[in-house]
Amino acid sequence: MSMHGKVVVITGSNIGIGKETAVGVAALGATVVLACRNQEKAAAAAAEVKERSANDDVHLVALDLSDLASVQAAAEDILARWDSLHVLINNAGGTWSDRQVTKQGIELTFGVNHLGHFLLTNLLLPRLTASAPSRIINLASVGHHMAFRGMRFDDLQSEKRYAAMEAYGRSKLANVLFSRELAKRLEGTGVTANAVHPGPVRSGFGMDGDLKGLTGLGNKLIRPFEISSAAGAKTSVFLATSPAVEGKTGLYWVRSKPGHMSAQARNDEQATQLWDASEKLLASVGYPLA
């Protein structure tokens, strides 16, 4: 299959799954946009993607998901430079042992893994819709099953109690709920939205000192049993490029097949509530959706 003439934006694509996804879609001829926080690493990644894919149509956009001003600037940059947008892969994410906040004072795990991508997606939606058929792919995780109490809207930002893996699980639940609500809202537009669990991937995730104590130790101990970033990127590349998934939306994919969502992830009321809460949160810090 060819991706010539298709523009693909991938967040957090300077390392790991994101970089391998970029190689995969670039090898099929796509125009690939690496939207990354660290521009030095991103430039090195772009050079590697070009070399491995034999495609020079690879570009950089500065994006720091922990700063909504950067998210807005990145969206404006993308809209100014490309007249069409066919695939948005919200790939970036992280987890932190201690509670931290974004530039706008939002709990960091929720802010980076969900809210930054929520704003970016909404800002790019008009271009995605105008370019339809187009696809939105949100990197979730089997970790969303850990959020067995749901989104806990009474403490969305973990102000009362913060536990790293619980906060991470809820952010990944948010990714699935966002994908499902987005799919519902985009019915009839030709834009699909799906969530992906890449598998237990051996990447840089949680390895740069963000995880401490037993959680950090556990993250290191399981690494020999994890799959490569290239293997983890397969489902993202499949969803971005395959004609077999044309029109399929609102699903949670594992190993290139629809996977099992938790009961919380299948809760339509919670999906709508998360959307409304996200809009209100953005507006409260000066970034209202139009």
N, C-alpha and C positions, 0 to 999 in steps of 0.2 A: 504494500500500500504506500502511496506517496503522500507526503505532507507539504509538498511544494505549494507556496502561496498562502500557507497557514501561519498565523502568528501565535506563538505559545509563550505565555508568561509563567515563570516558575519562581516562587518565593523560596528563600533559603537554599539556593541552588549552588553554593560555592563548595559544599562538602556532601558526603554521604548519599542518601537516596535522591536528594534534589539534583546533585551533579550527575548521577547516573541516569536519572530521568531526562535531563537535558541532553546527554549523549544519545540516548535512545530516540528522542524525537528529532534531534538535529540530523542523525544518520538517515532519517526518512525525508530530509529536505526542508524541514520547517525553519521559519525565522524564529529563533529562540532568544528570549529575553530573560537574563538572570537578574532577579530582583533580590539584592543582598545588602546586609548591614555593613560587612567588612569589605570595602572596595578593593583593598590590596589582595585579599584572598579571592575575591570575585574575579579580578583581572587574571590571576593565575588559573582559576577554574575555567574561565572563558577560553584561554589559550589551549588548555587541555581538551575541552569539549570540541573546539575547532579541529584540533589534530586528530582526535580519536574518531570523529564523525565525518571527517573530510568535508566539512561544511563551514564556510567562513561567516555565514549569516547569523552570528551570535553576538548579542549586545548586552550592555550593563545598565541597570537602573539602581540608584541608591534607595534602599528601603530599610528602615528601622521600625519594626512592628511595635516596639515599646514606646514609640513617640508618634502620636496621631498626626502631628504636623508633618512628619516624614512620610507617613502613609498617604496623606493628602498630596504632598509634593510628588511622590512616586506615581500616583494615579495621574496627576496632571502631566508629568513627563511622558508616561506611556501614551496618553491620549494625544499629546502633541506630536509624538514621533511616528505613531502608526495609525493609519486610517481604518484598520480593521483589527479585530482581536477574536481568535477562534477558540483558544483554550486558555483557561486560567487554572493553574495548579497551586493551591494554597498548601505548600509543603512544609514551610518553616515551623519550628516549635521548640519547646524546651521545658525543663523542669528544674526547680530550685528547692534546696533543702530548707532555707529560711524564707519567711515571708518578705517579699520586696514589692516595690511599686514602680509603675511606669512613670514617664515624664509627667503625665496628667494625674498621677496619684491612684491609678487603678492597680489592683493586685496583679503582679507580673505574669503569673502562669495563665490566668484568665485573659489578661490584656494581650499577651503575645500570641497565645494559641488560638484564641477566639476573636476578641474584640477588634484587634488590628486587621485581621482578615475579613471580618464582618464589614468594616468600613471600606477597605480596599475593594472588596467584591461589589458592594453597592455603588461605589464611585465608577467602577468599570462596567457595570451592568448595561447602561445604554449602548456602549460600543459593542459589547458581547451580543446584545439583542439585535443590533443593526447588522452584525456579521453572521447571524444565524444561518445554518445550524452551527451552534457552538456549545462548548462544554466547560463546566466548572467542576473541579475535582478537589475535595478537601481531605487532607491526610488526617485520619482519625487513628484509632488504635483499639486493639482488643482490651486495652486498659479502660475503655469506657464502661466495661462490665464492673469495674471496681466502684463506680459511683452508684451503688445499690440504693442510696437514699435520694437519688435524683440530683437536680441542680441546686437544691437547698437555697431557694430564692430569698429566704430570710437571712442568709449570710453568703451571698453570691461572691463576695470578695474576701472571704475567710478572715473577717475582722475579729470574730468571736473566737474562732479556733482555726489554726493552720496546721495541716499535716500534708507534707509534700506530695505523697503518692495519691492521697485523696483529692487534693487540689488538681493534680495532673489528670486523674480519672474523670473528674467533673469537666475539665477543659476539653477532654476527648469526647465525652458525652455531648458537650456543646457542639463539637464539630459535626457529629452525626445528626443531632437535632436541627442544626442550622441547614445542613444539606437537605433534610426532608422538608423543612418549611420552605426553603428556597425553591425546591422542585415543585411544590404545590403552588407557590406564587408565580412561577414561570410557565405554568401549563399553557400550551398553545403558542408559545413564543419561539419555539425551536431551540431554546437553551435548556440543556440538561444539567442537573446537579447531583453528584454522587459522593459518597464517603468511601475511604479506602483504609484497610488495615494492611500495612506493608509486610507484616511478619516481624519476628524478633530479629531486628537488623543490627549487625555489628557496624555501627557508625560512630561519629563523634558525639552522639547524644549523651548528655549528662557526664561527659568525661573531662570537662575543662574546669573542674573544681566547683561546679554548681551543686553537685550532690555530695553531702558529707555523711559521716557516721556510718551506721549500718546500711542505709539506703545506697550510699556511694559504694560501699564494699560489695554489696549484693550486685550492683550494676557491673562491677569489674569481674566478679566471680562467674557471672553467666555469659560473659563475652565469648568464651571458646565454643559455646553451644549455639551461638547466634549465626544467622545467615549473612551473606555478603550484601553490601549496599546495592550491587547490581541485581541480585536476586530480589531484593526488597523493592526495587524500582519497577519490576516487571508489570505489576498490576496498574501502576500509574501510567506507564507507557501504553499498555493495552487500552485503558479507558480513554486516554487522550487521542489515540490513533485508530483503533479498530472499527471497521464498518459494522461489526457484529453488535456493538452497543449503541448504535445510532438510535436515538429516541428513548433509550432506557434511562430512567431518572428516579431519584429518591431512594436509591438502594445503598447498601453497605457491602463493599466488595472485599473478598479475601481470596488470594490466589486466583485472581481473574474470574471469580464466580461470585454470585450473590452469597453473602455470609450471614451468620446469625447475629442479629442485633439484640441487645438486652431489652427487657420489658420497659425500662425507663426510656430507652432510645426510641421505642415504638409509640410513646405517649404523645399523641397529637396536641393535646392541650398544653403540655410542657414545652413543645416545640414553638407554639405560638407565643407562649409566655416569655420564652427566652428571646425571641425576636423583639417583642415589645420592651423587655427589660434592657436589651442591648441598645435599642434606639434611644430610650430615655437616658441611659448612661452616657452615650455619645453626646446628646444634647446638653447634659448637665456639665460637661467639661468643654463645651464650646464647639462641638463638631456635629451639629444636627444634620440628619439626612434631609435632602431637599424634598 
